[in-house]
Amino acid sequence: MWTDLSLTIEILIWTIHIIIKKILSIRFEDFVLKHEETAREMLSFIGISKDSRATNPRYKVEDSRKNIGLWKSYPNQKVIDRIATELKDYLFC
């Protein structure tokens, strides 16, 4: 027999499970260095075929390559360390 609390908890668990399954985490580095593979994964995740994909003439993979690891040259690494600490749940390194 379900109690109101156990039913609420069960619904909450299933809701979280569904939400988590609906999030695709993509690393910037993968999007740039393995662009075609990552783009296919993203399109598949949202249910769009590659044939329907419009290209963006303003985005150039080659231009984004220079931004990989840019944070390492930031002069104030204490700021980078704080970001890593404060947002560790949202970063994947």
C-alpha positions, 0 to 999 in steps of 0.5 A: 500500500502506497502512502502519500509520502512513499508515492511522492518519493517514488514519483520524485525518483522517477522524475529525476531519472527521466530528467537525467536521461534527457541531458546530454553532456558535451565537452567543448573539446569533443565538439571541436576536436571530434566535431562530426562525431559529436554533432551526430551524437547531439542530433541523434539525442534530440531525434534529428537526422543529419540530412535535416541539419543546417550548417552555420557558415559563421561557425568554423571548427578551425577557429575554435581550436585556438580556444582549447586550453585557453584557461591555462594561460589566464593570468589569475589562476586563483580565479580558475581554481575558484571556478573549478571549486565552486562549479565542480558539479557542473564541470567535467575535466 
